[in-house]
Amino acid sequence: MRTVRTMFLVAVLFVSLPSGAVPKNTSRFSPQTEPQKKVLPHDVLAYFSGAWSGKGKFATGEPIASDISFVPDLDNQCLLVREKEKPPNTFQFVGVWSMDSVSGDLVMLSAVHNSGARVFRSHGWQDGKIVFQSVPELRAQFGLERFTFERKSDATFDSTFEVSTDNGRTWRVGDRQEYTKVPSR
């Protein structure tokens, strides 16, 4: 668990450095032994990159609206993700989507406003969906979480947030939103 936390903190610190803050020749590997870059799949980068605006409902029926942005970084090795709910709600998170260097799975590392860090895994696009499920080693205190991003069109996707308090046997919806891509200026 300590290793996962350390990796998360290093990833967050590294991606939050200003561009050019790290010298180009900082690799601990020689050019012959340097690991191959794990870049995000082009279809993930191309589809999500940019700003999106969402609205939907909590499971209680109350309305929810938020903005989310995806910004490619580190030579397309990751997407920096920021989500912020609109008032009266206050939830927000900052995350990094990247690739597991061993399995090739998508990984989402997130820091959540007022409730700490989380790690999620996904097998990537499957039937038009990317499903991220929290890992037991670094999850929310209350249980497992699952985010499903379902592509509806080139300019819309649905996002469903679910929670399981019984280790993934049953899931209940927390909220659903439909996001629309904000035209770039």
Residue frames as a rotation matrix with the C-alpha (Angstrom) as fourth column:
MET 1
0.571 0.821 0.000 0.00
0.821 -0.571 0.000 0.00
0.000 0.000 -1.000 0.00
ARG 2
0.385 -0.512 -0.768 2.84
0.168 -0.780 0.603 2.38
-0.907 -0.361 -0.215 0.79
THR 3
-0.654 -0.655 0.378 4.30
0.451 0.063 0.890 1.71
-0.607 0.753 0.254 -2.68
VAL 4
-0.084 0.713 0.696 0.99
0.973 -0.093 0.213 2.63
0.217 0.695 -0.686 -4.38
ARG 5
0.789 0.373 -0.487 0.76
0.517 -0.832 0.200 5.85
-0.331 -0.410 -0.850 -2.38
THR 6
-0.035 -0.896 -0.442 4.36
0.150 -0.442 0.884 6.73
-0.988 -0.035 0.150 -3.19
MET 7
-0.655 -0.171 0.736 3.79
0.719 0.156 0.677 6.09
-0.231 0.973 0.021 -6.91
PHE 8
0.370 0.875 0.312 0.65
0.913 -0.404 0.051 8.25
0.171 0.266 -0.949 -6.82
LEU 9
0.700 -0.134 -0.702 2.43
0.274 -0.857 0.437 11.14
-0.659 -0.498 -0.563 -5.11
VAL 10
-0.430 -0.903 -0.021 5.39
0.251 -0.142 0.957 10.94
-0.867 0.406 0.288 -7.49
ALA 11
-0.428 0.340 0.838 3.02
0.903 0.117 0.414 10.88
0.043 0.933 -0.357 -10.50
VAL 12
0.673 0.737 -0.053 1.01
0.739 -0.670 0.064 13.86
0.012 -0.082 -0.997 -9.22
LEU 13
0.433 -0.582 -0.688 4.14
0.123 -0.718 0.685 15.85
-0.893 -0.381 -0.239 -8.40
PHE 14
-0.565 -0.731 0.382 5.80
0.456 0.108 0.883 15.04
-0.687 0.673 0.273 -11.72
VAL 15
-0.265 0.506 0.821 2.82
0.939 -0.060 0.340 15.94
0.221 0.861 -0.459 -13.91
SER 16
0.770 0.591 -0.241 2.22
0.633 -0.756 0.169 19.15
-0.082 -0.283 -0.956 -12.00
LEU 17
-0.150 -0.874 -0.462 5.71
0.507 -0.469 0.723 20.50
-0.849 -0.126 0.513 -12.72
PRO 18
0.519 0.291 -0.804 5.78
-0.446 -0.711 -0.544 23.25
-0.730 0.641 -0.239 -15.32
SER 19
0.936 -0.165 0.311 6.75
0.349 0.548 -0.761 22.13
-0.045 0.820 0.570 -18.80
GLY 20
0.456 -0.848 0.269 10.52
0.036 -0.285 -0.958 22.18
0.889 0.446 -0.100 -19.15
ALA 21
0.631 -0.198 0.750 11.10
-0.757 -0.368 0.539 22.05
0.169 -0.908 -0.382 -15.37
VAL 22
0.622 -0.434 0.652 12.77
-0.039 0.814 0.579 18.65
-0.782 -0.386 0.489 -15.66
PRO 23
-0.167 -0.757 -0.631 15.98
-0.808 -0.261 0.528 18.51
-0.565 0.599 -0.568 -17.72
LYS 24
0.525 0.408 -0.746 15.79
-0.826 0.456 -0.332 16.28
0.205 0.791 0.577 -20.80
ASN 25
-0.028 -0.639 -0.769 18.65
-0.305 0.738 -0.602 13.97
0.952 0.218 -0.215 -19.74
THR 26
-0.158 0.022 0.987 17.28
-0.985 -0.078 -0.156 12.76
0.074 -0.997 0.034 -16.38
SER 27
0.710 0.468 -0.527 16.79
-0.490 0.865 0.107 9.13
0.506 0.182 0.843 -17.37
ARG 28
0.281 -0.582 0.763 18.38
-0.759 0.352 0.547 6.51
-0.587 -0.733 -0.343 -15.15
PHE 29
0.585 0.006 0.811 18.61
0.327 0.914 -0.242 4.26
-0.742 0.406 0.533 -18.19
SER 30
-0.634 -0.735 -0.241 21.07
-0.056 -0.267 0.962 4.21
-0.772 0.623 0.128 -21.04
PRO 31
-0.202 0.585 -0.786 19.51
-0.939 -0.343 -0.013 4.70
-0.277 0.735 0.619 -24.50
GLN 32
-0.628 -0.091 -0.773 19.89
-0.479 0.828 0.292 0.95
0.613 0.553 -0.564 -25.10
THR 33
-0.804 0.279 -0.525 18.00
0.521 0.757 -0.395 -0.08
0.287 -0.591 -0.754 -21.93
GLU 34
-0.854 0.521 -0.013 15.44
-0.456 -0.759 -0.465 2.72
-0.252 -0.391 0.885 -21.62
PRO 35
-0.496 0.739 0.457 11.94
0.484 0.672 -0.561 1.28
-0.721 -0.057 -0.690 -21.35
GLN 36
-0.745 0.328 0.581 9.58
0.525 -0.249 0.814 1.85
0.412 0.911 0.014 -24.27
LYS 37
-0.879 0.461 0.123 7.08
-0.470 -0.789 -0.396 4.67
-0.086 -0.406 0.910 -23.68
LYS 38
-0.607 0.791 0.081 3.58
0.777 0.611 -0.148 3.58
-0.166 -0.027 -0.986 -22.83
VAL 39
-0.948 0.315 -0.048 1.46
-0.317 -0.916 0.245 6.13
0.033 0.248 0.968 -24.66
LEU 40
-0.295 0.928 0.228 -2.29
-0.220 0.166 -0.961 6.23
-0.930 -0.334 0.155 -24.29
PRO 41
-0.322 0.255 0.912 -4.23
0.836 0.529 0.148 4.72
-0.445 0.809 -0.383 -27.17
HIS 42
-0.979 -0.128 0.156 -4.79
0.194 -0.808 0.556 7.32
0.055 0.575 0.816 -29.89
ASP 43
-0.296 0.943 0.151 -8.58
0.377 -0.029 0.926 6.82
0.877 0.331 -0.347 -29.83
VAL 44
0.275 0.332 -0.902 -8.69
0.961 -0.076 0.264 7.63
0.019 -0.940 -0.340 -26.09
LEU 45
-0.563 -0.589 -0.580 -6.54
0.579 -0.782 0.232 10.75
-0.590 -0.205 0.781 -26.53
ALA 46
-0.938 0.171 0.301 -8.40
0.174 -0.520 0.836 11.98
0.300 0.837 0.458 -29.62
TYR 47
-0.104 0.992 -0.078 -11.85
0.602 0.125 0.789 11.42
0.792 0.035 -0.610 -28.19
PHE 48
0.439 0.375 -0.817 -11.51
0.898 -0.139 0.418 12.82
0.043 -0.916 -0.398 -24.67
SER 49
-0.604 -0.775 -0.189 -9.02
0.786 -0.617 0.020 15.68
-0.132 -0.136 0.982 -25.20
GLY 50
-0.566 0.366 0.738 -10.66
0.122 -0.849 0.514 19.02
0.815 0.381 0.436 -24.52
ALA 51
-0.918 0.324 0.230 -13.33
-0.348 -0.373 -0.860 20.51
-0.193 -0.870 0.455 -22.29
TRP 52
-0.569 0.776 -0.270 -16.74
0.385 0.542 0.747 18.97
0.726 0.321 -0.608 -21.63
SER 53
-0.709 0.454 0.540 -19.85
-0.694 -0.584 -0.420 20.19
0.125 -0.673 0.729 -19.79
GLY 54
-0.771 0.375 -0.515 -22.17
0.279 0.925 0.257 17.74
0.573 0.054 -0.818 -18.08
LYS 55
-0.491 0.661 0.567 -25.56
-0.870 -0.409 -0.277 17.57
0.049 -0.629 0.776 -16.46
GLY 56
-0.450 0.365 -0.815 -27.66
0.008 0.914 0.405 14.81
0.893 0.176 -0.414 -15.03
LYS 57
0.497 0.693 0.522 -29.08
-0.617 -0.141 0.774 13.49
0.610 -0.707 0.358 -11.78
PHE 58
-0.682 -0.528 0.505 -27.99
-0.729 0.439 -0.525 11.95
0.056 -0.727 -0.684 -8.53
ALA 59
-0.823 0.379 -0.423 -29.66
0.313 0.924 0.221 8.64
0.475 0.050 -0.879 -7.59
THR 60
-0.622 0.585 -0.521 -31.93
0.516 -0.193 -0.834 10.73
-0.589 -0.787 -0.182 -5.35
GLY 61
0.263 0.719 0.643 -33.27
0.965 -0.185 -0.188 12.60
-0.017 0.670 -0.742 -8.40
GLU 62
0.587 -0.134 -0.799 -31.54
0.168 -0.945 0.282 15.86
-0.792 -0.299 -0.532 -7.46
PRO 63
0.968 -0.215 0.127 -29.85
0.087 -0.188 -0.978 17.64
0.234 0.958 -0.164 -10.39
ILE 64
0.340 -0.931 -0.129 -26.09
0.365 0.004 0.931 17.65
-0.867 -0.364 0.342 -10.89
ALA 65
0.969 -0.162 0.185 -23.91
0.121 -0.341 -0.932 19.58
0.214 0.926 -0.311 -13.32
SER 66
0.482 -0.867 -0.123 -20.16
0.159 -0.052 0.986 19.69
-0.861 -0.495 0.113 -13.74
ASP 67
0.767 -0.409 -0.495 -17.28
-0.628 -0.322 -0.708 20.55
0.130 0.854 -0.503 -16.04
ILE 68
0.583 -0.641 0.500 -14.50
0.205 0.711 0.673 18.12
-0.786 -0.290 0.546 -16.90
SER 69
0.689 -0.435 -0.580 -11.36
-0.725 -0.420 -0.546 18.60
-0.006 0.796 -0.605 -18.97
PHE 70
0.725 -0.512 0.461 -8.80
0.429 0.859 0.280 16.20
-0.539 -0.005 0.842 -20.42
VAL 71
0.752 -0.546 -0.368 -5.38
-0.651 -0.701 -0.290 17.56
-0.100 0.458 -0.883 -21.38
PRO 72
0.839 -0.514 -0.177 -2.69
0.409 0.812 -0.416 15.34
0.358 0.277 0.892 -22.98
ASP 73
0.679 -0.691 0.248 0.75
-0.729 -0.594 0.341 15.60
-0.088 -0.412 -0.907 -21.34
LEU 74
0.028 -0.813 0.581 4.16
-0.517 0.486 0.705 13.90
-0.856 -0.320 -0.407 -21.24
ASP 75
-0.706 -0.335 -0.623 4.23
-0.698 0.184 0.692 13.20
-0.117 0.924 -0.364 -24.98
ASN 76
0.042 0.895 -0.443 0.76
-0.827 0.280 0.487 11.58
0.560 0.346 0.752 -24.87
GLN 77
-0.720 -0.322 -0.615 1.70
0.063 0.852 -0.519 9.22
0.691 -0.413 -0.594 -22.05
CYS 78
-0.639 0.546 -0.541 -1.12
0.719 0.176 -0.672 10.62
-0.272 -0.819 -0.505 -19.92
LEU 79
-0.105 0.673 0.733 -4.24
0.370 -0.657 0.657 12.74
0.923 0.340 -0.180 -19.81
LEU 80
-0.980 -0.088 -0.176 -4.56
0.197 -0.405 -0.893 15.27
0.007 -0.910 0.415 -16.99
VAL 81
-0.241 0.970 0.023 -8.18
0.573 0.123 0.810 15.24
0.784 0.209 -0.585 -15.85
ARG 82
-0.997 0.046 -0.067 -9.97
0.027 -0.594 -0.804 17.90
-0.077 -0.803 0.591 -13.82
GLU 83
-0.268 0.963 0.040 -13.61
0.565 0.123 0.816 17.69
0.780 0.242 -0.577 -12.81
LYS 84
-0.989 0.047 -0.138 -15.52
0.084 -0.588 -0.804 20.25
-0.119 -0.807 0.578 -10.79
GLU 85
-0.243 0.969 0.043 -19.21
0.965 0.237 0.112 20.15
0.098 0.068 -0.993 -9.96
LYS 86
-0.544 0.172 0.821 -21.20
0.107 -0.957 0.271 23.34
0.832 0.235 0.502 -10.33
PRO 87
-0.955 0.213 0.205 -22.84
-0.260 -0.279 -0.925 24.99
-0.140 -0.937 0.321 -7.27
PRO 88
0.623 -0.035 0.782 -24.50
-0.738 -0.359 0.571 24.14
0.260 -0.933 -0.250 -5.04
ASN 89
0.955 -0.288 -0.069 -22.36
0.296 0.926 0.235 20.98
-0.004 -0.245 0.970 -5.22
THR 90
0.677 -0.736 0.009 -18.67
-0.699 -0.639 0.321 21.14
-0.230 -0.224 -0.947 -4.32
PHE 91
0.615 -0.463 0.639 -17.13
0.286 0.885 0.367 17.81
-0.735 -0.043 0.677 -5.43
GLN 92
0.758 -0.440 -0.482 -13.94
-0.643 -0.377 -0.666 18.10
0.111 0.815 -0.569 -7.47
PHE 93
0.633 -0.633 0.446 -10.99
0.244 0.710 0.661 15.95
-0.735 -0.310 0.603 -8.38
VAL 94
0.350 -0.658 -0.667 -7.72
-0.928 -0.341 -0.149 16.08
-0.129 0.671 -0.730 -10.26
GLY 95
0.646 -0.065 0.760 -6.58
-0.056 0.990 0.131 12.92
-0.761 -0.127 0.636 -11.96
VAL 96
-0.288 -0.736 -0.612 -4.12
-0.885 -0.039 0.464 11.34
-0.365 0.675 -0.641 -14.35
TRP 97
0.870 0.408 0.276 -5.05
-0.235 0.836 -0.495 8.70
-0.433 0.366 0.824 -16.90
SER 98
-0.059 -0.923 -0.380 -2.02
-0.986 -0.007 0.169 6.68
-0.159 0.384 -0.909 -17.94
MET 99
0.543 0.170 -0.822 -0.93
-0.482 0.865 -0.139 3.15
0.688 0.471 0.552 -18.84
ASP 100
0.742 -0.339 0.579 0.20
-0.366 0.519 0.773 0.37
-0.562 -0.785 0.261 -16.52
SER 101
0.095 -0.811 -0.577 3.71
-0.992 -0.124 0.011 -0.38
-0.081 0.571 -0.817 -17.77
VAL 102
-0.781 -0.373 0.501 3.31
-0.391 0.917 0.073 -4.12
-0.487 -0.139 -0.863 -17.11
SER 103
-0.333 0.740 0.584 -0.30
0.465 0.668 -0.581 -5.05
-0.820 0.078 -0.567 -17.97
GLY 104
-0.919 0.014 0.393 -1.03
0.349 -0.432 0.832 -2.27
0.181 0.902 0.392 -20.47
ASP 105
0.038 0.971 -0.235 -4.28
0.995 -0.016 0.095 -1.49
0.089 -0.238 -0.967 -18.64
LEU 106
-0.036 0.069 0.997 -5.48
0.071 -0.995 0.072 2.08
0.997 0.073 0.031 -18.35
VAL 107
-0.271 -0.081 -0.959 -4.93
0.951 0.128 -0.280 3.47
0.145 -0.989 0.043 -14.88
MET 108
0.296 0.362 0.884 -6.57
0.136 -0.932 0.336 6.50
0.945 0.020 -0.325 -13.30
LEU 109
-0.499 -0.438 -0.748 -4.85
0.847 -0.063 -0.528 8.11
0.185 -0.897 0.402 -10.32
SER 110
0.124 0.605 0.787 -7.02
0.315 -0.776 0.547 10.71
0.941 0.180 -0.287 -8.63
ALA 111
-0.892 -0.234 -0.388 -6.86
0.449 -0.340 -0.826 13.15
0.061 -0.911 0.408 -5.75
VAL 112
-0.057 0.982 0.179 -10.35
0.690 -0.091 0.718 13.92
0.722 0.164 -0.673 -4.52
HIS 113
-0.390 0.001 0.921 -11.29
-0.352 -0.924 -0.148 17.18
0.851 -0.382 0.360 -2.80
ASN 114
-0.035 0.314 0.949 -11.66
-0.978 -0.204 0.032 16.54
0.204 -0.927 0.315 0.96
SER 115
0.756 0.408 0.512 -11.26
-0.565 0.802 0.195 12.75
-0.331 -0.437 0.837 0.78
GLY 116
0.099 -0.875 0.473 -7.81
-0.380 0.406 0.831 11.70
-0.920 -0.262 -0.293 -0.41
ALA 117
-0.450 -0.484 -0.751 -6.30
-0.873 0.062 0.483 9.64
-0.187 0.873 -0.451 -3.19
ARG 118
0.501 0.610 0.614 -7.67
-0.327 0.790 -0.518 6.78
-0.801 0.059 0.596 -5.25
VAL 119
-0.706 -0.628 -0.328 -6.38
-0.581 0.249 0.775 4.36
-0.405 0.738 -0.540 -7.92
PHE 120
0.446 0.876 0.183 -8.60
-0.453 0.397 -0.798 2.82
-0.772 0.273 0.574 -10.62
ARG 121
-0.742 -0.622 0.250 -7.97
-0.114 0.485 0.867 0.26
-0.661 0.614 -0.431 -13.41
SER 122
0.461 0.837 -0.294 -9.64
-0.538 0.000 -0.843 -0.26
-0.706 0.547 0.450 -16.79
HIS 123
-0.107 -0.434 0.895 -9.17
0.523 0.741 0.421 -2.61
-0.845 0.513 0.148 -19.72
GLY 124
-0.907 -0.269 -0.324 -9.80
-0.073 -0.657 0.751 0.33
-0.415 0.705 0.576 -22.08
TRP 125
-0.330 0.809 -0.486 -12.55
-0.938 -0.338 0.076 0.68
-0.103 0.482 0.870 -24.67
GLN 126
-0.965 0.195 0.174 -14.95
0.211 0.974 0.079 -2.27
-0.154 0.113 -0.982 -24.61
ASP 127
-0.229 0.928 0.295 -18.29
0.966 0.179 0.189 -2.00
0.122 0.328 -0.937 -26.42
GLY 128
0.056 0.224 0.973 -17.99
0.390 -0.902 0.185 1.80
0.919 0.369 -0.138 -26.53
LYS 129
0.932 0.279 0.231 -17.28
-0.113 -0.381 0.918 2.09
0.344 -0.881 -0.324 -22.80
ILE 130
-0.323 -0.942 -0.097 -14.28
-0.030 0.112 -0.993 2.67
0.946 -0.318 -0.064 -20.58
VAL 131
0.803 0.593 -0.062 -14.93
-0.016 0.126 0.992 1.34
0.596 -0.795 0.111 -17.07
PHE 132
-0.370 -0.894 0.252 -12.57
-0.313 -0.136 -0.940 2.33
0.875 -0.427 -0.229 -14.26
GLN 133
0.757 0.558 -0.340 -12.92
0.128 0.384 0.915 0.38
0.640 -0.736 0.219 -11.01
SER 134
0.439 -0.595 0.673 -11.07
-0.857 -0.501 0.117 1.27
0.268 -0.628 -0.730 -7.83
VAL 135
-0.060 -0.561 -0.825 -8.36
-0.031 0.827 -0.561 -1.07
0.998 -0.008 -0.067 -6.60
PRO 136
0.724 0.431 -0.539 -8.62
0.455 0.290 0.842 -2.44
0.519 -0.855 0.014 -3.04
GLU 137
-0.053 -0.869 -0.491 -5.16
0.985 0.034 -0.168 -1.13
0.163 -0.493 0.855 -2.07
LEU 138
-0.896 -0.219 -0.386 -6.01
0.290 -0.947 -0.136 2.56
-0.336 -0.234 0.912 -2.52
ARG 139
-0.416 0.861 0.292 -9.74
0.616 0.031 0.787 3.16
0.668 0.508 -0.544 -2.51
ALA 140
-0.159 0.483 0.861 -12.37
-0.502 -0.791 0.351 5.27
0.850 -0.376 0.368 -0.81
GLN 141
-0.863 -0.179 0.472 -12.92
-0.503 0.232 -0.833 4.65
0.039 -0.956 -0.290 2.87
PHE 142
-0.134 0.946 0.297 -16.59
-0.804 0.071 -0.590 3.78
-0.579 -0.318 0.751 2.29
GLY 143
0.439 0.302 0.846 -16.06
0.116 0.915 -0.387 1.09
-0.891 0.268 0.367 -0.39
LEU 144
-0.538 -0.581 0.610 -15.20
0.646 0.181 0.742 0.45
-0.542 0.793 0.278 -4.02
GLU 145
0.141 0.543 -0.828 -16.05
-0.293 -0.775 -0.559 2.95
-0.946 0.322 0.050 -6.74
ARG 146
-0.333 -0.199 0.922 -16.66
0.774 0.501 0.388 2.55
-0.539 0.842 -0.013 -10.45
PHE 147
-0.083 0.247 -0.966 -16.75
-0.428 -0.884 -0.189 5.17
-0.900 0.397 0.179 -13.23
THR 148
-0.105 0.106 0.989 -18.19
0.789 0.615 0.018 4.23
-0.606 0.782 -0.148 -16.61
PHE 149
-0.323 -0.054 -0.945 -17.55
-0.445 -0.873 0.202 6.54
-0.835 0.485 0.258 -19.57
GLU 150
-0.099 0.397 0.913 -19.85
0.655 0.716 -0.240 5.56
-0.749 0.574 -0.331 -22.44
ARG 151
-0.903 -0.293 -0.313 -19.34
-0.053 -0.648 0.760 7.15
-0.426 0.703 0.569 -25.85
LYS 152
0.085 0.990 0.113 -22.65
0.335 0.079 -0.939 8.30
-0.938 0.118 -0.325 -27.34
SER 153
0.912 0.091 0.401 -21.38
0.410 -0.278 -0.869 10.35
0.032 0.956 -0.290 -30.30
ASP 154
0.035 -0.947 0.320 -18.28
0.755 -0.185 -0.629 12.28
0.655 0.264 0.708 -31.34
ALA 155
-0.490 -0.200 0.848 -19.41
-0.141 -0.942 -0.304 15.12
0.860 -0.269 0.433 -29.07
THR 156
0.278 0.615 0.738 -21.24
-0.880 -0.145 0.452 13.38
0.385 -0.775 0.501 -26.19
PHE 157
-0.520 -0.310 -0.796 -20.57
0.027 0.925 -0.378 10.74
0.854 -0.218 -0.473 -23.57
ASP 158
0.673 0.706 0.222 -22.42
-0.307 -0.007 0.952 9.47
0.673 -0.709 0.212 -20.52
SER 159
-0.591 -0.806 0.030 -20.67
-0.317 0.197 -0.928 9.11
0.742 -0.558 -0.372 -17.18
THR 160
0.645 0.749 -0.148 -22.03
-0.186 0.342 0.921 6.87
0.741 -0.567 0.361 -14.44
PHE 161
-0.515 -0.734 0.442 -20.58
-0.637 -0.018 -0.771 6.82
0.574 -0.679 -0.458 -10.92
GLU 162
0.574 0.683 -0.452 -21.33
-0.210 0.657 0.724 3.74
0.792 -0.320 0.520 -8.78
VAL 163
-0.266 -0.592 0.761 -20.40
-0.925 -0.065 -0.374 2.53
0.271 -0.803 -0.531 -5.30
SER 164
0.382 0.322 -0.866 -20.10
-0.030 0.941 0.336 -0.95
0.924 -0.103 0.369 -3.78
THR 165
0.136 -0.293 0.947 -19.87
-0.958 -0.284 0.049 -1.47
0.254 -0.913 -0.319 -0.04
ASP 166
0.676 0.139 0.724 -19.68
-0.413 0.885 0.216 -5.28
-0.611 -0.445 0.655 -0.35
ASN 167
-0.248 -0.950 0.192 -16.42
-0.242 0.252 0.937 -5.68
-0.938 0.185 -0.292 -2.34
GLY 168
-0.723 -0.110 -0.682 -18.05
-0.657 -0.196 0.728 -5.47
-0.214 0.974 0.069 -5.75
ARG 169
-0.803 0.496 0.330 -20.90
0.494 0.864 -0.097 -7.95
-0.333 0.085 -0.939 -5.35
THR 170
0.311 0.911 0.271 -23.54
0.946 -0.271 -0.177 -5.24
-0.088 0.311 -0.946 -5.74
TRP 171
-0.829 -0.544 0.130 -23.29
0.559 -0.813 0.164 -1.72
0.017 0.209 0.978 -7.13
ARG 172
0.317 0.917 -0.243 -25.55
0.851 -0.388 -0.353 1.27
-0.418 -0.095 -0.904 -6.61
VAL 173
0.008 -0.239 0.971 -25.60
0.777 -0.610 -0.157 4.36
0.629 0.756 0.181 -8.79
GLY 174
-0.343 -0.184 -0.921 -24.46
0.758 -0.634 -0.155 7.61
-0.555 -0.751 0.357 -7.21
ASP 175
0.184 0.436 -0.881 -25.04
-0.281 -0.836 -0.472 9.81
-0.942 0.335 -0.031 -10.25
ARG 176
-0.022 -0.150 0.988 -25.32
0.914 0.399 0.081 9.87
-0.406 0.905 0.128 -14.02
GLN 177
0.164 0.041 -0.986 -24.41
-0.167 -0.983 -0.069 12.74
-0.972 0.176 -0.155 -16.31
GLU 178
0.585 -0.064 0.809 -24.35
0.795 0.242 -0.556 13.37
-0.159 0.968 0.193 -20.03
TYR 179
-0.012 -0.704 -0.710 -21.34
0.219 -0.695 0.685 15.40
-0.976 -0.148 0.163 -21.15
THR 180
0.868 0.235 0.439 -21.18
0.485 -0.206 -0.850 17.52
-0.109 0.950 -0.293 -24.27
LYS 181
-0.142 -0.983 0.119 -17.89
0.981 -0.124 0.151 18.65
-0.134 0.138 0.981 -25.81
VAL 182
0.551 0.196 -0.811 -17.31
0.238 -0.968 -0.073 22.38
-0.800 -0.153 -0.581 -25.47
PRO 183
0.814 -0.255 0.521 -16.27
0.523 -0.066 -0.850 23.82
0.251 0.965 0.080 -28.87
SER 184
-0.050 -0.902 -0.428 -12.67
0.889 -0.236 0.393 25.03
-0.456 -0.361 0.814 -28.83
ARG 185
0.672 0.325 -0.666 -12.19
0.163 -0.941 -0.295 28.72
-0.723 0.090 -0.685 -29.42
